[in-house]
Amino acid sequence: MSVAAPLDLPEHPRLVENLAHFARALRRAGLPVGPGQLIEAIRAVEATGFAEKRDFYWCLHACFVTRPEESRAFAQVFRLFWRDPRYMEHMMAMMLPSLRGVAEERAPQAAERRAAEALLADADRDLPPPQAQEEEQEVQIDARATASEEEKLRQLDFEQMSAEEMARARRMLAELALPVPPIRTRRLRAVAAGDRIDRRRLLRDAGRRGGEIHRLPRAAPRTRWPDLVVLCDISGSMSAYSRMVLHFLHAVANREGQGWAQVHAFTFGTRLTNITRQLRQRDVDAALAAAAGQARDWEGGTRIAESLHAFNRDWARRVLARGAVVLLITDGLDRDGAEGPDLGRETQRLRLMSRQLIWLNPLLRWQGFAPRAKGVAAMLPHVDSLRAGHSVASLQALAEALTRPGDDGEKARLLRSLG
């Protein structure tokens, strides 16, 4: 039996203990960190040193982060664990309502709540003693008087969810349905009773009987299910929302009898990527991992006009020919220069080739949102409906835009603000 080589530890054993706690916090925050990566991190720190914070950050990042979507959670855990001397005060002020005011009031950043919960799991000794039970009981009573936990989770922003809340939200999204009414076609089908006479069948039957007509056959229009085409922005500002939307899309694409004829999925950041085949895998984790491997521009820049131009040029005639419903998931913050394709023209072209164009924008979660960005103002007049897409409840409300063609969401209000 082979014996493993001895592990040379750094001179500061306290640092090794902290690295082990840091790895454990990363695992609670959702990163797949194991003992092997911890050993690699210890050896890497021994080789590179830890005098410079920037070098120390990227050294641990190379050891613990394996996928682009893990970078944000790693950055928050690292900042709270190593770089912010008041991280425990920030976490307790954010996690415990009774301690509100210990740290300055500020909106939690992306993945910060998940990082705080991961670090607080080992910090029970730093929490207030049980003498504050009365305050905790008041909070619990207030929670009963408001809404249920499930309803709170439905309204919670995807970007502010903890690891446990994100797992519960994925399970809720997997059970959501996206109903759609069937499309009436010009083709006819035979029916026992109806208002329309099937002239072709009438003449055919009469010819077989020497011109005699015994009855008037009836017909009704055939119906078919439309296709669903999803264009999902995976740039840095949209990564948390696009990942949850892709979870929802995977459930829609793989649910039997869900109503859609075919589901096509595309991602775009700096370039357009077709991930339809990857999302057809039955296992959601394997499907999203394959989609992430196919889309190399995850959490990169945003070129909406260039991506829509590529879709209209290469894919629109293939996937929109049968009157597909298009879901466009983006914040509308385009990074293309003035020399690129015209965003308004490309959006208009996409609308003309689709049956219905619905825009999901997570920025609508802000009450004071206005279409001041040039990209938002250029796209807004050419969509059928503009809706929020930042929570489970907003995705549930998407069915209203599909079943009621006149429901334009927030489009009319924002157009009025444009003047």
C-alpha positions as CSV (number, residue, x, y, z in Angstrom):
1,M,0.0,0.0,0.0
2,S,1.4,3.4,-1.1
3,V,1.9,6.0,1.6
4,A,0.9,9.6,0.8
5,A,3.7,12.1,0.8
6,P,3.8,14.3,3.9
7,L,2.2,17.7,3.6
8,D,4.5,20.6,4.3
9,L,2.4,23.2,6.2
10,P,3.2,26.9,6.3
11,E,5.0,28.3,9.3
12,H,1.7,29.8,10.7
13,P,-0.5,26.9,11.8
14,R,-3.3,29.4,12.6
15,L,-3.5,30.2,8.9
16,V,-4.1,26.5,8.1
17,E,-6.9,26.4,10.6
18,N,-8.4,29.5,9.0
19,L,-8.1,28.0,5.6
20,A,-10.1,25.0,6.7
21,H,-12.8,27.2,8.2
22,F,-12.8,29.2,5.0
23,A,-13.2,26.1,2.9
24,R,-16.1,24.9,5.1
25,A,-17.8,28.3,4.7
26,L,-17.4,28.1,0.9
27,R,-19.1,24.7,0.9
28,R,-22.0,26.0,2.9
29,A,-22.3,28.8,0.4
30,G,-22.9,26.4,-2.4
31,L,-19.4,25.8,-3.8
32,P,-18.3,22.1,-4.3
33,V,-15.3,22.3,-2.0
34,G,-13.7,19.1,-0.7
35,P,-10.5,18.0,1.2
36,G,-8.5,17.8,-2.0
37,Q,-9.1,21.4,-2.9
38,L,-8.2,22.4,0.7
39,I,-4.9,20.6,0.5
40,E,-4.2,22.2,-2.9
41,A,-5.0,25.6,-1.3
42,I,-2.6,25.1,1.6
43,R,0.2,24.0,-0.8
44,A,-0.5,27.0,-3.1
45,V,-0.4,29.5,-0.2
46,E,2.9,28.0,0.9
47,A,4.3,28.4,-2.6
48,T,3.0,31.9,-3.3
49,G,2.9,33.4,0.2
50,F,0.2,35.7,1.5
51,A,1.8,39.1,1.8
52,E,-0.3,40.7,-0.9
53,K,-4.1,40.5,-0.5
54,R,-4.6,40.5,-4.3
55,D,-2.2,37.5,-4.8
56,F,-3.8,35.7,-1.8
57,Y,-7.3,36.2,-3.3
58,W,-6.5,34.9,-6.7
59,C,-4.4,32.0,-5.3
60,L,-7.5,30.8,-3.3
61,H,-9.8,31.6,-6.2
62,A,-7.8,29.3,-8.5
63,C,-8.0,26.5,-5.9
64,F,-11.7,26.7,-4.9
65,V,-13.5,28.1,-7.9
66,T,-14.2,25.7,-10.8
67,R,-17.1,27.4,-12.6
68,P,-17.7,31.1,-13.6
69,E,-21.0,31.3,-11.6
70,E,-19.1,30.4,-8.4
71,S,-17.0,33.6,-8.5
72,R,-19.6,35.9,-7.0
73,A,-20.2,33.7,-3.9
74,F,-16.5,33.2,-3.5
75,A,-15.8,36.9,-3.6
76,Q,-18.4,37.7,-1.0
77,V,-17.2,34.9,1.4
78,F,-13.6,36.0,0.9
79,R,-14.4,39.7,1.6
80,L,-16.3,38.8,4.7
81,F,-13.9,36.3,6.0
82,W,-10.5,37.8,5.2
83,R,-10.8,41.4,4.1
84,D,-13.5,43.2,6.1
85,P,-12.6,43.6,9.8
86,R,-16.2,44.3,10.7
87,Y,-17.7,41.4,8.8
88,M,-19.3,39.8,11.9
89,E,-21.1,43.1,12.7
90,H,-22.4,43.4,9.1
91,M,-23.6,39.8,9.2
92,M,-25.4,40.0,12.5
93,A,-27.0,43.3,11.5
94,M,-28.2,41.7,8.3
95,M,-29.2,38.3,9.8
96,L,-30.8,39.3,13.1
97,P,-33.6,42.0,13.1
98,S,-32.9,42.7,16.8
99,L,-29.4,43.9,16.1
100,R,-30.4,46.3,13.2
101,G,-28.2,49.4,13.5
102,V,-24.9,47.8,14.7
103,A,-23.5,48.2,11.2
104,E,-24.4,51.0,8.7
105,E,-27.6,50.5,6.8
106,R,-26.9,49.3,3.2
107,A,-28.5,47.1,0.6
108,P,-26.9,43.6,0.7
109,Q,-24.8,42.8,-2.3
110,A,-25.2,39.8,-4.6
111,A,-24.5,36.5,-2.8
112,E,-23.7,38.4,0.5
113,R,-26.6,36.9,2.4
114,R,-25.6,33.4,1.4
115,A,-22.0,34.1,2.4
116,A,-23.2,35.5,5.7
117,E,-25.2,32.4,6.6
118,A,-22.3,30.2,5.6
119,L,-19.9,32.1,8.0
120,L,-22.4,32.4,10.8
121,A,-22.8,28.6,11.0
122,D,-19.4,28.5,12.8
123,A,-19.9,31.7,14.7
124,D,-22.5,30.7,17.3
125,R,-20.2,31.7,20.1
126,D,-20.2,35.3,18.8
127,L,-24.0,35.6,18.7
128,P,-25.8,37.4,21.5
129,P,-26.7,35.2,24.6
130,P,-30.2,33.9,25.1
131,Q,-31.3,36.9,27.1
132,A,-32.8,38.4,24.0
133,Q,-35.5,35.8,23.7
134,E,-38.3,38.3,24.2
135,E,-37.2,40.3,21.1
136,E,-36.9,37.0,19.1
137,Q,-40.4,36.0,20.2
138,E,-41.7,39.4,19.0
139,V,-40.2,38.9,15.6
140,Q,-41.8,35.5,15.3
141,I,-45.2,36.9,16.3
142,D,-44.8,39.6,13.7
143,A,-43.9,37.0,11.1
144,R,-47.0,35.1,11.8
145,A,-49.1,38.2,11.3
146,T,-47.7,38.9,7.9
147,A,-47.3,36.3,5.2
148,S,-46.2,32.7,5.1
149,E,-42.6,31.7,4.5
150,E,-43.5,30.3,1.2
151,E,-45.1,33.5,0.1
152,K,-42.1,35.5,1.2
153,L,-39.9,33.2,-0.8
154,R,-42.0,33.7,-3.9
155,Q,-41.5,37.5,-3.6
156,L,-37.8,37.4,-2.7
157,D,-35.3,38.6,-5.3
158,F,-33.2,35.8,-6.8
159,E,-30.0,37.7,-6.2
160,Q,-30.6,38.1,-2.5
161,M,-31.5,34.5,-1.8
162,S,-29.4,32.3,0.5
163,A,-28.2,28.9,-0.6
164,E,-31.1,27.1,1.1
165,E,-33.6,29.6,-0.3
166,M,-32.2,29.1,-3.8
167,A,-32.6,25.4,-3.5
168,R,-36.3,25.8,-2.4
169,A,-36.9,28.3,-5.2
170,R,-35.6,25.8,-7.7
171,R,-38.0,23.2,-6.5
172,M,-40.9,25.6,-6.8
173,L,-39.8,26.6,-10.3
174,A,-39.7,22.9,-11.3
175,E,-43.4,22.6,-10.4
176,L,-44.5,25.7,-12.2
177,A,-46.5,25.4,-15.4
178,L,-46.4,27.8,-18.3
179,P,-49.8,27.4,-20.0
180,V,-50.4,28.6,-23.5
181,P,-53.6,28.6,-25.6
182,P,-53.4,26.6,-28.8
183,I,-53.2,28.2,-32.2
184,R,-56.0,27.9,-34.7
185,T,-54.8,26.9,-38.2
186,R,-56.3,27.1,-41.7
187,R,-56.4,23.4,-42.0
188,L,-59.7,21.6,-41.2
189,R,-60.6,18.5,-39.3
190,A,-63.8,16.5,-39.5
191,V,-66.3,17.0,-36.7
192,A,-69.8,15.6,-36.0
193,A,-71.3,19.0,-35.6
194,G,-70.1,22.5,-36.6
195,D,-70.9,25.7,-38.4
196,R,-68.7,25.1,-41.3
197,I,-69.4,22.7,-44.2
198,D,-66.5,20.5,-45.4
199,R,-66.9,21.2,-49.2
200,R,-64.0,19.0,-50.2
201,R,-65.3,16.0,-48.4
202,L,-68.9,16.8,-49.6
203,L,-67.8,16.7,-53.3
204,R,-65.7,13.5,-52.7
205,D,-68.6,11.7,-51.1
206,A,-71.0,12.9,-53.8
207,G,-68.7,11.6,-56.5
208,R,-68.7,8.2,-55.0
209,R,-72.5,8.1,-55.1
210,G,-73.1,9.4,-58.6
211,G,-73.7,13.0,-57.5
212,E,-76.2,12.3,-54.7
213,I,-75.8,14.1,-51.4
214,H,-77.0,12.2,-48.4
215,R,-75.6,14.5,-45.7
216,L,-73.6,17.7,-45.2
217,P,-70.2,16.8,-43.6
218,R,-69.0,19.4,-41.0
219,A,-65.5,20.6,-40.3
220,A,-63.7,22.8,-37.8
221,P,-60.2,24.4,-37.8
222,R,-57.3,22.3,-36.5
223,T,-55.3,23.6,-33.5
224,R,-51.7,23.1,-32.7
225,W,-49.3,24.2,-29.9
226,P,-46.9,27.0,-30.6
227,D,-43.1,26.9,-30.2
228,L,-41.3,28.7,-27.3
229,V,-38.1,30.5,-28.0
230,V,-36.1,31.9,-25.1
231,L,-33.2,34.4,-25.5
232,C,-31.5,34.7,-22.1
233,D,-28.9,37.3,-21.2
234,I,-26.0,35.7,-19.2
235,S,-23.8,38.8,-18.7
236,G,-22.4,39.7,-15.4
237,S,-25.4,41.8,-14.3
238,M,-27.9,39.0,-15.2
239,S,-26.1,35.8,-14.2
240,A,-28.1,35.2,-10.9
241,Y,-31.4,35.7,-12.7
242,S,-30.6,33.9,-15.9
243,R,-29.5,30.8,-14.0
244,M,-32.9,30.6,-12.2
245,V,-34.8,31.3,-15.4
246,L,-32.9,28.4,-17.1
247,H,-33.9,26.1,-14.2
248,F,-37.5,27.1,-15.0
249,L,-37.0,26.7,-18.7
250,H,-35.6,23.2,-18.2
251,A,-38.7,22.2,-16.3
252,V,-40.9,23.6,-19.1
253,A,-38.9,21.9,-21.8
254,N,-39.0,18.4,-20.1
255,R,-42.5,18.3,-18.7
256,E,-44.8,15.9,-20.5
257,G,-48.0,17.5,-21.9
258,Q,-46.8,21.0,-21.1
259,G,-48.5,22.5,-24.2
260,W,-45.5,23.7,-26.2
261,A,-44.6,22.0,-29.4
262,Q,-40.9,22.7,-29.1
263,V,-38.7,24.7,-26.8
264,H,-35.6,26.5,-28.2
265,A,-33.1,28.2,-25.8
266,F,-30.4,30.6,-26.7
267,T,-28.0,32.5,-24.4
268,F,-26.1,35.7,-25.2
269,G,-23.5,37.8,-23.6
270,T,-20.8,38.8,-26.0
271,R,-22.1,36.2,-28.5
272,L,-25.1,34.1,-29.3
273,T,-25.1,30.4,-28.2
274,N,-27.7,27.7,-28.9
275,I,-28.2,25.5,-25.8
276,T,-31.4,23.8,-26.9
277,R,-29.8,20.3,-27.1
278,Q,-28.1,20.7,-23.7
279,L,-31.4,21.6,-21.9
280,R,-33.0,18.4,-23.2
281,Q,-31.1,16.3,-20.7
282,R,-33.5,15.0,-18.0
283,D,-31.2,15.9,-15.1
284,V,-31.3,19.6,-14.4
285,D,-27.8,19.8,-13.0
286,A,-26.3,18.0,-15.9
287,A,-28.3,20.1,-18.3
288,L,-27.1,23.4,-16.8
289,A,-23.6,22.2,-16.6
290,A,-23.6,21.3,-20.3
291,A,-25.2,24.7,-21.1
292,A,-22.5,26.5,-19.1
293,G,-19.8,24.5,-21.0
294,Q,-21.4,25.5,-24.3
295,A,-21.8,29.2,-23.4
296,R,-18.2,30.5,-23.0
297,D,-19.3,34.1,-22.3
298,W,-21.0,33.5,-19.0
299,E,-20.8,36.6,-16.7
300,G,-19.0,38.6,-19.5
301,G,-20.0,41.7,-21.3
302,T,-23.3,42.5,-23.0
303,R,-23.8,42.9,-26.7
304,I,-27.6,42.8,-27.1
305,A,-27.8,44.3,-30.6
306,E,-25.1,42.1,-32.0
307,S,-26.7,39.0,-30.4
308,L,-30.2,39.8,-31.7
309,H,-28.7,40.5,-35.2
310,A,-27.0,37.1,-35.1
311,F,-30.3,35.4,-34.1
312,N,-32.3,37.2,-36.8
313,R,-29.8,36.4,-39.4
314,D,-29.0,32.7,-38.6
315,W,-31.9,31.3,-36.5
316,A,-35.1,33.3,-36.9
317,R,-36.3,31.6,-40.1
318,R,-35.6,28.2,-38.6
319,V,-37.3,28.5,-35.2
320,L,-39.9,31.3,-35.7
321,A,-41.5,30.1,-38.9
322,R,-44.4,28.4,-37.1
323,G,-45.5,31.5,-35.1
324,A,-43.3,31.0,-32.0
325,V,-43.7,32.9,-28.7
326,V,-40.4,34.6,-27.8
327,L,-39.2,35.3,-24.3
328,L,-36.4,37.9,-24.1
329,I,-34.7,37.9,-20.7
330,T,-32.3,40.9,-20.3
331,D,-31.9,44.1,-18.4
332,G,-31.5,46.1,-21.6
333,L,-28.1,47.5,-20.7
334,D,-26.4,47.2,-24.0
335,R,-22.6,47.6,-24.3
336,D,-22.5,47.8,-28.1
337,G,-21.0,50.9,-29.7
338,A,-22.6,53.2,-32.2
339,E,-21.0,51.4,-35.1
340,G,-22.8,48.1,-34.3
341,P,-26.3,47.0,-35.4
342,D,-29.2,49.1,-34.4
343,L,-30.9,47.6,-31.3
344,G,-34.3,49.1,-32.0
345,R,-34.3,47.8,-35.6
346,E,-33.2,44.3,-34.5
347,T,-35.9,44.2,-31.8
348,Q,-38.5,45.3,-34.3
349,R,-37.4,42.6,-36.8
350,L,-37.6,40.0,-34.0
351,R,-41.1,41.1,-33.2
352,L,-42.3,41.0,-36.8
353,M,-41.2,37.4,-37.1
354,S,-42.6,36.1,-33.8
355,R,-46.2,35.5,-32.7
356,Q,-45.6,37.4,-29.4
357,L,-42.5,39.0,-27.9
358,I,-42.4,39.2,-24.1
359,W,-39.6,41.0,-22.4
360,L,-38.6,39.9,-18.8
361,N,-36.5,42.6,-17.2
362,P,-35.3,42.1,-13.5
363,L,-34.7,45.9,-13.2
364,L,-38.5,46.3,-12.9
365,R,-38.2,45.1,-9.3
366,W,-37.3,48.7,-8.5
367,Q,-40.4,50.9,-8.1
368,G,-38.7,54.0,-9.5
369,F,-37.3,52.2,-12.6
370,A,-37.4,54.4,-15.8
371,P,-36.2,53.7,-19.3
372,R,-33.3,56.1,-19.2
373,A,-30.8,53.7,-20.7
374,K,-30.6,53.9,-24.5
375,G,-30.9,50.2,-24.9
376,V,-34.1,50.0,-22.8
377,A,-35.6,53.0,-24.7
378,A,-34.8,51.5,-28.1
379,M,-36.3,48.0,-27.3
380,L,-39.4,49.1,-25.4
381,P,-41.7,50.2,-28.3
382,H,-41.2,46.9,-30.2
383,V,-42.2,44.4,-27.5
384,D,-45.7,43.1,-26.8
385,S,-45.3,42.9,-23.1
386,L,-42.7,44.0,-20.5
387,R,-42.7,42.3,-17.2
388,A,-40.5,41.8,-14.2
389,G,-38.4,38.6,-14.0
390,H,-36.6,38.7,-10.6
391,S,-38.6,36.3,-8.4
392,V,-40.7,33.1,-8.4
393,A,-43.9,35.3,-8.3
394,S,-42.8,37.2,-11.3
395,L,-42.4,34.0,-13.3
396,Q,-45.7,32.8,-12.1
397,A,-47.3,36.0,-13.4
398,L,-45.8,35.4,-16.8
399,A,-48.7,33.1,-17.6
400,E,-51.0,36.1,-17.7
401,A,-49.1,37.6,-20.6
402,L,-49.4,34.3,-22.5
403,T,-53.1,33.7,-21.9
404,R,-54.2,37.3,-22.3
405,P,-52.8,38.9,-25.5
406,G,-53.8,42.4,-24.4
407,D,-51.7,42.3,-21.2
408,D,-48.7,44.5,-21.9
409,G,-47.4,44.5,-18.3
410,E,-45.4,47.7,-17.6
411,K,-44.9,48.7,-21.2
412,A,-47.6,51.4,-21.4
413,R,-46.5,53.0,-18.1
414,L,-42.8,53.2,-19.2
415,L,-43.8,54.5,-22.7
416,R,-45.7,57.4,-21.0
417,S,-42.5,58.2,-19.0
418,L,-40.6,58.5,-22.2
419,G,-43.1,61.2,-23.4
